[in-house]
Amino acid sequence: MINQFLFFPFTHITRKQLNTILAFFPSFQYLPGSLNFKHDQVLQELFEQDQIHPVFLSPEELETVEQKVEQYQTWARIHKGNEANLKSLLKENPYFTSDTNVTAIKAQIKGGKKDKREPDAALSIESALQHNLLFLKIAQLCDEQNERIDLELKDLSTNRDKLISNLRGIESPSNQVENNNVDASKDLGAMMTRERIFAWSSCMAAKGELKQDVKNLMFITTSEAVFDYLESNSKDVINALDIDKIKVHENGCENKNKWQHHFCDYLMRAIHGSGTRGNELPEVNDRCSLSGQIKLNLFTGNDINKLFNCSEKQIPVCLIKLK
């Protein structure tokens, strides 16, 4: 059976996240919250190379969500410059701080009088999907903005370092510029962690991607905040793997593909309890110097199962980082 590696809980994938995932895995599944990858040449090329397996939205799903987002943005533009009234309006219902806020703002725009505390169970399956897609879309816009800010700040810092080096007459090492503020970007998963996971898993389940007969399924994330949240809210946690430093191949290395498939098999054996820790760990026996960190936990408990829309007893989640 083919292994499935599901990147979660984001619909926007940063370049840093993408580089990290592709350092460990030959391919992965991804919910982009769009019809296609025409807006992103890099993702389109990876899609054509079968490295990304996207779960695209239907035109009907995307159209409804984008209409609502446009209504919100129009509403915000109308109230721009009138922050006092805006703060008063949102005082009891601050924007993007809990899962119920999207519904509340939607009701305000539509002129409805829906109780902001109405439970999600009252929504139809179709409207519940739209509700979660809308949440993910707003989160995506927020993540895109944060990435742009991080990149702009990094560019400013890089240009400053180059200027100072030129003034001093010192040539900066190439790796100094590349690694400058490498960890300065925010962990986007720290914002509304539970809501992100639930909305993502609900959409994936609605799209038929979380089938109960799938045994070789693993959730992968680059967010330490997401991983920590699951650890804190799981009834029981089994630590299957915890490797602080593992050599990985650089991009373009001819040995990368073979190592990745060996690594994936190693992870799946760890999930199913076969093999011993540290035994048969794939090694990099060449000049590649890139290293990473992995943590693989099996999470259990009713709260975790509900969060992931799965009835399986154990939810395997792998945290990956480049160091």
TORKOL-4160 file (C-alpha; in steps of 0.2 Angstrom, whole numbers, padded with zeros to 4 digits, m for minus):
323
<pt num="1" X="0000" Y="0000" Z="0000"/>
<pt num="2" X="0006" Y="0017" Z="m0005"/>
<pt num="3" X="0011" Y="0028" Z="0010"/>
<pt num="4" X="0002" Y="0045" Z="0012"/>
<pt num="5" X="0010" Y="0060" Z="0020"/>
<pt num="6" X="m0002" Y="0074" Z="0023"/>
<pt num="7" X="0005" Y="0091" Z="0027"/>
<pt num="8" X="m0006" Y="0100" Z="0039"/>
<pt num="9" X="m0014" Y="0111" Z="0045"/>
<pt num="10" X="m0010" Y="0125" Z="0032"/>
<pt num="11" X="m0017" Y="0130" Z="0016"/>
<pt num="12" X="m0003" Y="0142" Z="0012"/>
<pt num="13" X="0014" Y="0134" Z="0011"/>
<pt num="14" X="0029" Y="0145" Z="0014"/>
<pt num="15" X="0045" Y="0142" Z="0004"/>
<pt num="16" X="0054" Y="0137" Z="0021"/>
<pt num="17" X="0040" Y="0124" Z="0024"/>
<pt num="18" X="0041" Y="0118" Z="0006"/>
<pt num="19" X="0060" Y="0116" Z="0007"/>
<pt num="20" X="0059" Y="0107" Z="0024"/>
<pt num="21" X="0046" Y="0094" Z="0018"/>
<pt num="22" X="0055" Y="0090" Z="0001"/>
<pt num="23" X="0071" Y="0087" Z="0011"/>
<pt num="24" X="0063" Y="0072" Z="0020"/>
<pt num="25" X="0049" Y="0066" Z="0008"/>
<pt num="26" X="0049" Y="0063" Z="m0010"/>
<pt num="27" X="0030" Y="0068" Z="m0011"/>
<pt num="28" X="0016" Y="0074" Z="0000"/>
<pt num="29" X="m0002" Y="0078" Z="0000"/>
<pt num="30" X="m0008" Y="0096" Z="0002"/>
<pt num="31" X="m0024" Y="0106" Z="0003"/>
<pt num="32" X="m0020" Y="0122" Z="m0006"/>
<pt num="33" X="m0037" Y="0130" Z="m0005"/>
<pt num="34" X="m0038" Y="0134" Z="m0023"/>
<pt num="35" X="m0043" Y="0127" Z="m0040"/>
<pt num="36" X="m0025" Y="0125" Z="m0047"/>
<pt num="37" X="m0007" Y="0130" Z="m0045"/>
<pt num="38" X="m0008" Y="0143" Z="m0059"/>
<pt num="39" X="m0004" Y="0157" Z="m0046"/>
<pt num="40" X="0012" Y="0149" Z="m0041"/>
<pt num="41" X="0025" Y="0142" Z="m0054"/>
<pt num="42" X="0035" Y="0133" Z="m0041"/>
<pt num="43" X="0020" Y="0123" Z="m0034"/>
<pt num="44" X="0014" Y="0120" Z="m0052"/>
<pt num="45" X="0031" Y="0112" Z="m0057"/>
<pt num="46" X="0032" Y="0101" Z="m0042"/>
<pt num="47" X="0014" Y="0096" Z="m0046"/>
<pt num="48" X="0019" Y="0091" Z="m0063"/>
<pt num="49" X="0034" Y="0081" Z="m0056"/>
<pt num="50" X="0022" Y="0072" Z="m0045"/>
<pt num="51" X="0030" Y="0078" Z="m0029"/>
<pt num="52" X="0014" Y="0087" Z="m0023"/>
<pt num="53" X="m0003" Y="0078" Z="m0023"/>
<pt num="54" X="m0015" Y="0093" Z="m0021"/>
<pt num="55" X="m0033" Y="0092" Z="m0015"/>
<pt num="56" X="m0040" Y="0106" Z="m0025"/>
<pt num="57" X="m0057" Y="0114" Z="m0022"/>
<pt num="58" X="m0071" Y="0113" Z="m0034"/>
<pt num="59" X="m0076" Y="0130" Z="m0043"/>
<pt num="60" X="m0092" Y="0130" Z="m0033"/>
<pt num="61" X="m0083" Y="0129" Z="m0016"/>
<pt num="62" X="m0070" Y="0142" Z="m0021"/>
<pt num="63" X="m0082" Y="0154" Z="m0028"/>
<pt num="64" X="m0093" Y="0155" Z="m0012"/>
<pt num="65" X="m0078" Y="0157" Z="m0001"/>
<pt num="66" X="m0070" Y="0170" Z="m0011"/>
<pt num="67" X="m0086" Y="0180" Z="m0012"/>
<pt num="68" X="m0087" Y="0180" Z="0007"/>
<pt num="69" X="m0069" Y="0185" Z="0009"/>
<pt num="70" X="m0072" Y="0199" Z="m0004"/>
<pt num="71" X="m0087" Y="0205" Z="0007"/>
<pt num="72" X="m0076" Y="0205" Z="0022"/>
<pt num="73" X="m0062" Y="0215" Z="0013"/>
<pt num="74" X="m0075" Y="0228" Z="0006"/>
<pt num="75" X="m0082" Y="0230" Z="0024"/>
<pt num="76" X="m0065" Y="0233" Z="0031"/>
<pt num="77" X="m0061" Y="0246" Z="0018"/>
<pt num="78" X="m0077" Y="0255" Z="0021"/>
<pt num="79" X="m0073" Y="0256" Z="0040"/>
<pt num="80" X="m0055" Y="0261" Z="0037"/>
<pt num="81" X="m0051" Y="0277" Z="0046"/>
<pt num="82" X="m0065" Y="0274" Z="0058"/>
<pt num="83" X="m0056" Y="0263" Z="0070"/>
<pt num="84" X="m0065" Y="0269" Z="0086"/>
<pt num="85" X="m0082" Y="0262" Z="0079"/>
<pt num="86" X="m0073" Y="0247" Z="0073"/>
<pt num="87" X="m0066" Y="0243" Z="0089"/>
<pt num="88" X="m0083" Y="0245" Z="0098"/>
<pt num="89" X="m0091" Y="0234" Z="0085"/>
<pt num="90" X="m0078" Y="0220" Z="0088"/>
<pt num="91" X="m0076" Y="0223" Z="0106"/>
<pt num="92" X="m0086" Y="0207" Z="0111"/>
<pt num="93" X="m0081" Y="0197" Z="0096"/>
<pt num="94" X="m0063" Y="0201" Z="0091"/>
<pt num="95" X="m0059" Y="0196" Z="0073"/>
<pt num="96" X="m0049" Y="0180" Z="0070"/>
<pt num="97" X="m0047" Y="0175" Z="0088"/>
<pt num="98" X="m0059" Y="0160" Z="0089"/>
<pt num="99" X="m0068" Y="0148" Z="0077"/>
<pt num="100" X="m0085" Y="0156" Z="0080"/>
<pt num="101" X="m0079" Y="0173" Z="0074"/>
<pt num="102" X="m0080" Y="0170" Z="0056"/>
<pt num="103" X="m0098" Y="0165" Z="0057"/>
<pt num="104" X="m0102" Y="0180" Z="0067"/>
<pt num="105" X="m0094" Y="0192" Z="0055"/>
<pt num="106" X="m0103" Y="0183" Z="0041"/>
<pt num="107" X="m0119" Y="0186" Z="0049"/>
<pt num="108" X="m0116" Y="0204" Z="0052"/>
<pt num="109" X="m0112" Y="0207" Z="0033"/>
<pt num="110" X="m0127" Y="0197" Z="0028"/>
<pt num="111" X="m0138" Y="0207" Z="0040"/>
<pt num="112" X="m0143" Y="0192" Z="0049"/>
<pt num="113" X="m0147" Y="0189" Z="0067"/>
<pt num="114" X="m0139" Y="0172" Z="0070"/>
<pt num="115" X="m0133" Y="0169" Z="0087"/>
<pt num="116" X="m0114" Y="0169" Z="0087"/>
<pt num="117" X="m0115" Y="0154" Z="0100"/>
<pt num="118" X="m0125" Y="0143" Z="0088"/>
<pt num="119" X="m0116" Y="0126" Z="0088"/>
<pt num="120" X="m0108" Y="0120" Z="0072"/>
<pt num="121" X="m0119" Y="0104" Z="0074"/>
<pt num="122" X="m0133" Y="0114" Z="0068"/>
<pt num="123" X="m0125" Y="0118" Z="0051"/>
<pt num="124" X="m0128" Y="0107" Z="0036"/>
<pt num="125" X="m0114" Y="0097" Z="0030"/>
<pt num="126" X="m0112" Y="0108" Z="0015"/>
<pt num="127" X="m0113" Y="0124" Z="0025"/>
<pt num="128" X="m0101" Y="0117" Z="0038"/>
<pt num="129" X="m0088" Y="0114" Z="0024"/>
<pt num="130" X="m0090" Y="0132" Z="0018"/>
<pt num="131" X="m0088" Y="0138" Z="0036"/>
<pt num="132" X="m0072" Y="0128" Z="0038"/>
<pt num="133" X="m0065" Y="0133" Z="0020"/>
<pt num="134" X="m0069" Y="0151" Z="0024"/>
<pt num="135" X="m0059" Y="0150" Z="0040"/>
<pt num="136" X="m0044" Y="0142" Z="0031"/>
<pt num="137" X="m0045" Y="0155" Z="0018"/>
<pt num="138" X="m0044" Y="0169" Z="0030"/>
<pt num="139" X="m0030" Y="0160" Z="0039"/>
<pt num="140" X="m0021" Y="0158" Z="0022"/>
<pt num="141" X="m0022" Y="0177" Z="0019"/>
<pt num="142" X="m0015" Y="0180" Z="0036"/>
<pt num="143" X="m0001" Y="0168" Z="0033"/>
<pt num="144" X="0003" Y="0175" Z="0016"/>
<pt num="145" X="0005" Y="0192" Z="0024"/>
<pt num="146" X="0016" Y="0186" Z="0038"/>
<pt num="147" X="0027" Y="0177" Z="0025"/>
<pt num="148" X="0029" Y="0193" Z="0015"/>
<pt num="149" X="0033" Y="0203" Z="0030"/>
<pt num="150" X="0046" Y="0191" Z="0036"/>
<pt num="151" X="0054" Y="0190" Z="0018"/>
<pt num="152" X="0054" Y="0209" Z="0017"/>
<pt num="153" X="0063" Y="0211" Z="0034"/>
<pt num="154" X="0075" Y="0197" Z="0030"/>
<pt num="155" X="0079" Y="0207" Z="0014"/>
<pt num="156" X="0082" Y="0223" Z="0023"/>
<pt num="157" X="0093" Y="0214" Z="0036"/>
<pt num="158" X="0103" Y="0206" Z="0022"/>
<pt num="159" X="0105" Y="0222" Z="0012"/>
<pt num="160" X="0111" Y="0231" Z="0029"/>
<pt num="161" X="0124" Y="0217" Z="0032"/>
<pt num="162" X="0130" Y="0219" Z="0014"/>
<pt num="163" X="0131" Y="0238" Z="0015"/>
<pt num="164" X="0141" Y="0237" Z="0032"/>
<pt num="165" X="0153" Y="0224" Z="0024"/>
<pt num="166" X="0156" Y="0235" Z="0009"/>
<pt num="167" X="0159" Y="0250" Z="0020"/>
<pt num="168" X="0171" Y="0240" Z="0030"/>
<pt num="169" X="0179" Y="0232" Z="0015"/>
<pt num="170" X="0176" Y="0215" Z="0021"/>
<pt num="171" X="0168" Y="0202" Z="0010"/>
<pt num="172" X="0154" Y="0192" Z="0019"/>
<pt num="173" X="0155" Y="0174" Z="0018"/>
<pt num="174" X="0141" Y="0167" Z="0007"/>
<pt num="175" X="0133" Y="0156" Z="0020"/>
<pt num="176" X="0132" Y="0171" Z="0032"/>
<pt num="177" X="0120" Y="0180" Z="0021"/>
<pt num="178" X="0110" Y="0164" Z="0017"/>
<pt num="179" X="0108" Y="0159" Z="0035"/>
<pt num="180" X="0104" Y="0177" Z="0042"/>
<pt num="181" X="0089" Y="0177" Z="0053"/>
<pt num="182" X="0085" Y="0159" Z="0047"/>
<pt num="183" X="0074" Y="0156" Z="0062"/>
<pt num="184" X="0067" Y="0174" Z="0063"/>
<pt num="185" X="0050" Y="0169" Z="0055"/>
<pt num="186" X="0035" Y="0166" Z="0066"/>
<pt num="187" X="0028" Y="0149" Z="0069"/>
<pt num="188" X="0011" Y="0152" Z="0060"/>
<pt num="189" X="0004" Y="0136" Z="0069"/>
<pt num="190" X="0004" Y="0146" Z="0085"/>
<pt num="191" X="m0011" Y="0156" Z="0080"/>
<pt num="192" X="m0028" Y="0148" Z="0083"/>
<pt num="193" X="m0020" Y="0130" Z="0083"/>
<pt num="194" X="m0035" Y="0120" Z="0088"/>
<pt num="195" X="m0046" Y="0129" Z="0075"/>
<pt num="196" X="m0033" Y="0127" Z="0061"/>
<pt num="197" X="m0032" Y="0108" Z="0064"/>
<pt num="198" X="m0051" Y="0105" Z="0066"/>
<pt num="199" X="m0055" Y="0116" Z="0050"/>
<pt num="200" X="m0041" Y="0107" Z="0040"/>
<pt num="201" X="m0046" Y="0090" Z="0045"/>
<pt num="202" X="m0065" Y="0093" Z="0043"/>
<pt num="203" X="m0062" Y="0099" Z="0025"/>
<pt num="204" X="m0050" Y="0084" Z="0021"/>
<pt num="205" X="m0063" Y="0072" Z="0028"/>
<pt num="206" X="m0077" Y="0081" Z="0018"/>
<pt num="207" X="m0066" Y="0079" Z="0002"/>
<pt num="208" X="m0064" Y="0060" Z="0006"/>
<pt num="209" X="m0046" Y="0061" Z="0010"/>
<pt num="210" X="m0046" Y="0054" Z="0028"/>
<pt num="211" X="m0054" Y="0037" Z="0024"/>
<pt num="212" X="m0054" Y="0025" Z="0039"/>
<pt num="213" X="m0046" Y="0010" Z="0029"/>
<pt num="214" X="m0030" Y="0020" Z="0026"/>
<pt num="215" X="m0017" Y="0012" Z="0036"/>
<pt num="216" X="m0001" Y="0020" Z="0030"/>
<pt num="217" X="m0006" Y="0037" Z="0033"/>
<pt num="218" X="0005" Y="0050" Z="0042"/>
<pt num="219" X="0002" Y="0068" Z="0046"/>
<pt num="220" X="0017" Y="0079" Z="0044"/>
<pt num="221" X="0020" Y="0097" Z="0051"/>
<pt num="222" X="0033" Y="0110" Z="0052"/>
<pt num="223" X="0025" Y="0119" Z="0066"/>
<pt num="224" X="0032" Y="0115" Z="0084"/>
<pt num="225" X="0016" Y="0124" Z="0091"/>
<pt num="226" X="0005" Y="0112" Z="0082"/>
<pt num="227" X="0015" Y="0097" Z="0089"/>
<pt num="228" X="0016" Y="0104" Z="0106"/>
<pt num="229" X="m0003" Y="0107" Z="0106"/>
<pt num="230" X="m0007" Y="0089" Z="0102"/>
<pt num="231" X="0005" Y="0083" Z="0115"/>
<pt num="232" X="m0004" Y="0094" Z="0128"/>
<pt num="233" X="m0021" Y="0088" Z="0123"/>
<pt num="234" X="m0018" Y="0070" Z="0120"/>
<pt num="235" X="m0024" Y="0057" Z="0132"/>
<pt num="236" X="m0009" Y="0046" Z="0129"/>
<pt num="237" X="0007" Y="0049" Z="0119"/>
<pt num="238" X="0018" Y="0036" Z="0112"/>
<pt num="239" X="0035" Y="0043" Z="0107"/>
<pt num="240" X="0040" Y="0032" Z="0092"/>
<pt num="241" X="0055" Y="0043" Z="0086"/>
<pt num="242" X="0064" Y="0058" Z="0092"/>
<pt num="243" X="0080" Y="0061" Z="0083"/>
<pt num="244" X="0088" Y="0078" Z="0086"/>
<pt num="245" X="0100" Y="0078" Z="0072"/>
<pt num="246" X="0099" Y="0067" Z="0056"/>
<pt num="247" X="0109" Y="0071" Z="0040"/>
<pt num="248" X="0098" Y="0074" Z="0024"/>
<pt num="249" X="0103" Y="0076" Z="0006"/>
<pt num="250" X="0105" Y="0093" Z="m0002"/>
<pt num="251" X="0094" Y="0098" Z="m0017"/>
<pt num="252" X="0100" Y="0090" Z="m0033"/>
<pt num="253" X="0110" Y="0076" Z="m0024"/>
<pt num="254" X="0109" Y="0060" Z="m0034"/>
<pt num="255" X="0107" Y="0050" Z="m0018"/>
<pt num="256" X="0092" Y="0060" Z="m0012"/>
<pt num="257" X="0078" Y="0050" Z="m0019"/>
<pt num="258" X="0084" Y="0033" Z="m0013"/>
<pt num="259" X="0087" Y="0040" Z="0004"/>
<pt num="260" X="0070" Y="0047" Z="0005"/>
<pt num="261" X="0061" Y="0031" Z="0001"/>
<pt num="262" X="0072" Y="0022" Z="0014"/>
<pt num="263" X="0068" Y="0036" Z="0027"/>
<pt num="264" X="0049" Y="0034" Z="0023"/>
<pt num="265" X="0049" Y="0016" Z="0026"/>
<pt num="266" X="0059" Y="0018" Z="0042"/>
<pt num="267" X="0045" Y="0030" Z="0048"/>
<pt num="268" X="0031" Y="0018" Z="0044"/>
<pt num="269" X="0040" Y="0004" Z="0053"/>
<pt num="270" X="0041" Y="0015" Z="0068"/>
<pt num="271" X="0022" Y="0018" Z="0067"/>
<pt num="272" X="0018" Y="0000" Z="0066"/>
<pt num="273" X="0031" Y="m0005" Z="0080"/>
<pt num="274" X="0042" Y="m0015" Z="0069"/>
<pt num="275" X="0061" Y="m0013" Z="0070"/>
<pt num="276" X="0071" Y="m0005" Z="0084"/>
<pt num="277" X="0075" Y="0013" Z="0088"/>
<pt num="278" X="0090" Y="0019" Z="0080"/>
<pt num="279" X="0092" Y="0003" Z="0070"/>
<pt num="280" X="0092" Y="0004" Z="0051"/>
<pt num="281" X="0091" Y="0023" Z="0052"/>
<pt num="282" X="0096" Y="0029" Z="0034"/>
<pt num="283" X="0112" Y="0037" Z="0033"/>
<pt num="284" X="0120" Y="0050" Z="0022"/>
<pt num="285" X="0137" Y="0044" Z="0016"/>
<pt num="286" X="0142" Y="0058" Z="0005"/>
<pt num="287" X="0147" Y="0077" Z="0005"/>
<pt num="288" X="0130" Y="0083" Z="0010"/>
<pt num="289" X="0130" Y="0094" Z="0025"/>
<pt num="290" X="0112" Y="0098" Z="0028"/>
<pt num="291" X="0104" Y="0091" Z="0044"/>
<pt num="292" X="0087" Y="0090" Z="0051"/>
<pt num="293" X="0077" Y="0085" Z="0066"/>
<pt num="294" X="0062" Y="0073" Z="0067"/>
<pt num="295" X="0049" Y="0069" Z="0081"/>
<pt num="296" X="0036" Y="0056" Z="0078"/>
<pt num="297" X="0022" Y="0053" Z="0090"/>
<pt num="298" X="0007" Y="0043" Z="0091"/>
<pt num="299" X="m0008" Y="0052" Z="0099"/>
<pt num="300" X="m0023" Y="0045" Z="0106"/>
<pt num="301" X="m0039" Y="0050" Z="0115"/>
<pt num="302" X="m0057" Y="0055" Z="0110"/>
<pt num="303" X="m0053" Y="0074" Z="0109"/>
<pt num="304" X="m0038" Y="0070" Z="0097"/>
<pt num="305" X="m0049" Y="0058" Z="0086"/>
<pt num="306" X="m0063" Y="0072" Z="0085"/>
<pt num="307" X="m0050" Y="0085" Z="0081"/>
<pt num="308" X="m0044" Y="0074" Z="0066"/>
<pt num="309" X="m0061" Y="0068" Z="0061"/>
<pt num="310" X="m0054" Y="0050" Z="0063"/>
<pt num="311" X="m0060" Y="0035" Z="0073"/>
<pt num="312" X="m0043" Y="0027" Z="0073"/>
<pt num="313" X="m0036" Y="0024" Z="0090"/>
<pt num="314" X="m0019" Y="0032" Z="0086"/>
<pt num="315" X="m0015" Y="0047" Z="0076"/>
<pt num="316" X="0003" Y="0047" Z="0069"/>
<pt num="317" X="0011" Y="0065" Z="0068"/>
<pt num="318" X="0028" Y="0069" Z="0062"/>
<pt num="319" X="0037" Y="0085" Z="0066"/>
<pt num="320" X="0051" Y="0090" Z="0054"/>
<pt num="321" X="0064" Y="0104" Z="0054"/>
<pt num="322" X="0080" Y="0108" Z="0045"/>
<pt num="323" X="0094" Y="0114" Z="0056"/>
